[in-house]
Amino acid sequence: MRAFSSTSGRCAAALAILGLWAGCNEPKPVPASTVVLISIDTLRADRLGVYGAAPDVSPNLDALARESVVFDHARTVAPWTLPSHASMLTGLDAVAHGVEGPADRIPAKAVTVAEQFAAHGYRTAAWTAGGFVDKGWGLEDGFESYDTNNPWRSEGTGFTRYLDRAIEWMEGTNGAPFFAFLHSFDVHAPYTVARPESLERFRARGAKDNERDYQFFRAVYTGYAKNMGFERYLRLEEALNDYDAGVHDADVAIGEIVAALKRMGRYDDALIVVVSDHGESFYDHGLWMGHGLHLYDGVMRVPMIVKLPRSQLGGRRVESMVDLVDVAPTLLEAAGLPPTPHLQGTSLAAIARGQKRARSWSLSGAHSTATHALVRGPYKYIGESAIPPVHSVRHNIHPEVPTPLKPYVQGDPFKTVDPRGQPYTSYYPNRDDPLGFFEDVTFLECLFDHRSDPGEFTNLARTEPGVTEQMREALRSVYAESKRIHAELAGDEPQRRLTQAEARQLRELGYTVGLEDQPVAPDIDAQLAALRANPPRPPPQEERLIELDREVHKLRLKRRDTGLLAAEDLEQLTRLAERVADWLDATDDARWSMRAMWRVLEIEALGTSANPEFSTRAVERRVRTFHRKHSGEAGNKPGGDDVEGEDPSRSSPWESPKDPQPPSRSGG
């Protein structure tokens, strides 16, 4: 890669430094000789006090925000780490720089901010927690030091891993201008990596029941949730307490960085940008807890705090939309350096002063579903997936069926690799989808109006066809322009291949390695056409089923919290199982038989954990009878064909096994 300099670029930078912008009454900006970019991985904006959370979580960041410009509508370009950081350091969206998957790297012709700083006399150094911010993808280009070579997790994954070394390096610059990039996994799952004292402090807040708690009933059957340690949680607030402990640890480090810069006498004239690469979903839209799979705003909205030299514009809040491509031009402009070629973003300082953003939109994409989205004005449009739904669910959610339940499930078998790299064969049924996994992954196009639906719960794609078509065409146009830029930058860069050690690190962070090697089905157009004609949809009277799930989960919580279920609790479980069968009767449709059977068996598992004599067999027979009556044939297998390893003497998953064993999962 190369640095960029031109007469016009230097003139533009000089004009910015001199404050010669139209109608500006602000003090003249001071070129920053201290530039610090801090990325707190997986940080949702709404978990910081400055964005409305409890003030005890992030007092240092909140104090910094009072001397900074705070952007209330900042967005990322991707729901995962690698492309987002590539955008921070290049000022290009993910389509333009081309780092959309684990095998991609920043093109040699693209100029990173570190290269530009180094070419203009700045010292440059980076400290990261590794993972997808390790060396090899081009993020390290331009840094004289890129510290990620410590043994994985031996020093932790947060700022404590390197903070002393980073501060020592800054002090050792002896007044020379520098650009420092710091990244941490303090907030990334598993959330128990926080300091013991932080975990103890935030767990002491207690955890109230939440209407989304019942989602843990479904999530426990996913390989991703198991790998991230989500099995330990049965309440959403339990997970949020541990998450906030990680946020607090990151906040403590921010306080130490600010204090160190003040001791050096470099704080006042410093530019400090604090941002995240993406947020985190906490069952905001059904099943998913984590990131990487979808493009909803719980993952796509990020904090953006910009402390300008001499705290200019300190305390100002900006409501207009910005995104990660605006970080790079902010860093360069603050230092008085010329912009790099192809830069797509606009300086956040200029936007704070009233300058119009160069892009009136934000383009993003999810590699795991091959989906792109566009936010423009009040609307957000998410395009169709280019990866078959079954493929995406299998390789991202890793659904599984516990052994005691397998006699009832004969789904199509598929061999895959779990997040830790261990091969296994799953029989989760493709068509019955008893836990609604396929419903929760967006495959068809979506349109949301953020004015009336900031939570993105009402899809207007079919009811607003005119707006949908406009946004669809706008996405195609924006995507094509970024593709054109990528074509100018792309060379013959070899694909990035992971070492065994790197693959292990990424699996510990919950990432599935190797998805990019899975071929896209050749009949994807036919599959999407079939989905459009018959999209995944929830069962009738779903609210009744959800209410039943919530009531069962309350008893699951009681069993976990107290270790007991009283006789009246077991009687209630029996009634709940009967109500599940009542719900199935009301549907009058055998397609929903597996949803009912799965829940009846879960109720039995919970009951037998407290009393081995508890049984739901009568309700199970009722569900089987319903299925035979409404399916049209006694041997119908709603999950798929016979599979290897099943009992050949059984002609249907709806027949009781010869020697039935009670489900073993107790929910606690």
Order of alpha helices (4+ residues) and beta strands (2+ residues): alpha-beta-alpha-beta-beta-alpha-alpha-alpha-beta-beta-alpha-beta-alpha-alpha-alpha-alpha-beta-beta-beta-alpha-beta-beta-beta-beta-alpha-alpha-beta-beta-beta-alpha-beta-beta-beta-alpha-alpha-alpha-alpha-alpha-alpha-alpha
